[in-house]
Amino acid sequence: MNTTDPIKILHLEDSPRDAEIIESKLSAAGLACAITVVADEPAYIGALAAETWDIILCDYNLADYDGISALTLARQLHPLTPVMLISGILGEEEAVKCLQTGATDYLLKQKLERLPAAVTRALDEAEVQRQRKLTEDHNHEPALLLDKAQDAIYVRDLDQRITYWNLGAERLYGWSAEEVLGKRAVEVLYKKETPDLLAIREMVMTTGEWVGELKQRTKEGKEVTVMGRRNLLRSEAGEPISILNINTDITEKKRLEAELNRTQRLQSIISLAGGVAQDLKNALGPILMAAEMLKLRHPEDNDLVGMVSVNAMRGADMARQLMIFARGVEGARLVVPTQGQLDQIQNTIWDTFPTNINLITRFQENLPPVLGDATQLQQVLHHLCANARDAMPQGGCLTLEAEAVSVDAEYAGTISHARPGSYVLWSITDTGCGIAPEVRERIFEPFFSTKKAGKRTGFGLSTIMGVVKSHGGFIQVYSTPHEGSTFAVYLPADCEAGLAEIAAPAPLPAPIQHAQGELVLVVDRDVTRRQSARTALTSLGLEVLAAADVTEAIVQIIQTGDRRGNLRTVITDLHMPHMNGFAFLQVIKRMLPFAEIIASSTPQDEAEAENFRAFGVYALPGRQSGEHELVQTLQEVLEKRRAKPLLKKGPLPEEIFEQNSRTAAATPAGLGLRA
């Protein structure tokens, strides 16, 4: 208030004489006043609403209005303006009520000599109050701004007790300011004080700041990850007084980073799996071929050799699944006999599981087949049974059941991805430790496992779920902690497929008779596969030439001389170094125009397969193919070849290389492969 300006006074008084007396008392005391007198409620309300006042004087007893009501209204509209009540008669009880309602002071009309002093004192107190309010507002502005921040911001004193807690902290942690103020931060945000927290505090006190990631907990007990910043606050004298904490919630960011890392790691695993699978296939090929040769040479050992052959073929199927997984495509869907899958896993359990695991089987007779990939389905059974075994380290009972069931629309509606229809139900039950409810909710998440590193077996349950879903099925899990678990696998039954549609293994072909001196050229960069093929084909009555690459193959063809007409078949890897497959085919066809070509390598895509088929190339199922497939393909090729006339000599070597150079340069990109 400017001291040179008159004091603006609103005076509620219905007696003109009393109003004059009050004005004269103030004037006599030397107070310059600008007094507005109102006599009733409407005029009073209008004056309060129209202007601001330095002080308000109210008569306590009015004809149509009362002082308490006038005081209450003044406090609502002008909370900082002092209000004094003046009355001719004012008892002690009424005086107390006036002060409780918010009156600055009260006076009796019979004792107005202290009015000027009371007015001066009230104005001074009001000024002090206004200045305090301005200071509070000024100090409160930063707090209002901090409440707008998304970060959790709080202040701790040097005893680690929380003295400030913004709305961002309430949103992140769940505690209100009233719940945490005065409490030690370690008790609120951490389970206990750790050496790391003590080291952070020491660094803040020493260097004045700290930045880093922290794991904290919310009111609900949930763990959150924050990027924390600590700053030491000092007084004007430079003394430490408190620590400012600013925490940014990065929980979701860390989750996404972890997911990205898992995805990148999975991509690396996929690439590695593709390479390992290819090497595994190459290694299993000679084993399969040798096993089938042993069957022919030593029929008395067929059982032993058969076990080698079956398990090598199982390994080859696993390698094929790895390659399918690496390429991101689904395997072929065939009619799979359910009983065969169950017999296989039953034998595996008997042969490999500990003797303290008691196996019980309950298989319904005449189970319908399913349409799917036999290797993938066997992996599902194997993984679930292995999990059941691991849940019973001290032994227990493993029950394997299979039956045909019908799922109605009502039940299917309660399960994600389920459809009504006929299913084959596999149930794998153990009497192990069971699964806790909070774990059961996560068991199908990618990369989730309760097993320690080095104890995990094969694909995770997320992959198993993916396989079952890709077959049109679903999985249900029932578990009670400390009692055991049941995994129920529902696979759509292929009820329309008869038993005749389930292909039986073809008998092994007899050795090729009347070989008639045919030559066979085997081209493969792998010495083991070359030797295995030479041994197998020689035992079948064929003369075999072997080459490690394109150059050796051409030399071998040239060195046959007049016998080149007997070189009726070429078995070759079409993914050779130094020349793409299509160019190599052109070389062979120019030198041996009537020779038949069998490709031992698997086309990498359908476009390459079409190119090879268009060139008349026969194809083995893959490098893991055994003697059965090789002999069968050779019989077909040689029967066709014998119907053709013998070859004449092909072009000279220098003509071949010159033509190949022009052909390779003109070959469109992507037609054939380069090593």
MOLINBEL-V47556 format. One record per pair of residues at least 24 apart in sequence whose C-alpha atoms are under 7 Angstrom apart, sorted by the first residue. I is the first residue (numbers start at 1). J is the second residue. Records with the same first field share a line. If there is no record, write none. Layout:
BEGIN
I=J + J
END
This chain:
BEGIN
6=32 + 33 + 34
7=32 + 33 + 34 + 54
8=33 + 34 + 35 + 53 + 54 + 55
9=33 + 34 + 35 + 36 + 53 + 54 + 55 + 56
10=35 + 36 + 37 + 53 + 55 + 56 + 57
11=35 + 36 + 37 + 38 + 56 + 57 + 58
12=37 + 38 + 39 + 44 + 57 + 58 + 59
13=37 + 38 + 39 + 58 + 59
14=39 + 40 + 62
26=116
29=116
40=65
41=65
53=81
54=81
55=81 + 82 + 83
56=82 + 83 + 84
57=83 + 84 + 85
58=84 + 85 + 86
59=85 + 86 + 87
60=85 + 86 + 87
61=87
68=98
71=103
72=101
80=126
81=126
82=122 + 126
151=246 + 247 + 248
152=246 + 247 + 248
153=245 + 246 + 247
154=244 + 245 + 246
155=242 + 243 + 244 + 245
156=242 + 243 + 244
157=241 + 242 + 243
158=241 + 242
160=184 + 185
161=185
173=218 + 219
174=218 + 219
175=219
189=216 + 217 + 218
190=216 + 217
204=230 + 231 + 232
205=232
208=232
224=251
225=249 + 250 + 251
226=250 + 251
270=326
271=326
273=322 + 326
274=322 + 323 + 326
277=319 + 320 + 322 + 323
280=319
281=316 + 319 + 623 + 624
282=623 + 624
284=312 + 316 + 624
285=623 + 624 + 625 + 626
286=528 + 529 + 532
288=312 + 626
289=626 + 627
292=627
293=536
316=624
317=375
318=375
331=373
332=373
333=371 + 372 + 373
334=371 + 372 + 373
335=369 + 370 + 371 + 372 + 502
336=369 + 370 + 371 + 372 + 374
337=369 + 370
338=367 + 368 + 369 + 370
339=367
341=378
345=381 + 382
356=395 + 396
357=395 + 396 + 397 + 398
358=396 + 397 + 398
359=397 + 398 + 399
360=398 + 399 + 400
361=399 + 400 + 401
362=400 + 401 + 402
363=401 + 402 + 403
364=402 + 403
367=403 + 404
368=493 + 494 + 495
369=493 + 494
370=491 + 492 + 493 + 494
371=494
372=471
376=467
380=464
383=458
384=428
385=428
388=430
391=432 + 433
392=431 + 432 + 433
396=431 + 432
397=430 + 431
398=429 + 430
399=428 + 429 + 430
400=427 + 428 + 429
401=426 + 427 + 428
402=426 + 427
417=474
418=473 + 474
422=492 + 493
423=490 + 491 + 492 + 493
424=490 + 491 + 492 + 493
425=488 + 489 + 490 + 491
426=488 + 489 + 490
427=486 + 487 + 488 + 489
428=486 + 487 + 488
429=485 + 486 + 487
430=484 + 485 + 486
431=483 + 484 + 485
432=482 + 483 + 484
433=481 + 482 + 483 + 484
434=479 + 480 + 481 + 482 + 483 + 484 + 485
435=479 + 480 + 481
436=481
508=628
509=628 + 631 + 632
511=540
512=540 + 541
515=541 + 542
517=542 + 543 + 566
518=542 + 543 + 566 + 567 + 568
519=543 + 544 + 566 + 567 + 568 + 569
520=544 + 545 + 567 + 568 + 569 + 570
521=545 + 546 + 569 + 570 + 571
522=546 + 547 + 570 + 571 + 572
523=547 + 548 + 549 + 553 + 571 + 572 + 573
524=548 + 549 + 572 + 573
525=549
549=576
565=646 + 647 + 648
568=595 + 596 + 641
569=595 + 596 + 597
570=596 + 597 + 598
571=597 + 598 + 599 + 600
572=598 + 599 + 600
573=599 + 600 + 601
574=599 + 601
575=673 + 674 + 675
576=674 + 675
577=674 + 675
579=674
580=672 + 673 + 674
581=672 + 673
582=671 + 672
583=660 + 663 + 664
587=656 + 660
590=650
591=650 + 651
592=650
594=647
596=637
608=671 + 672
END
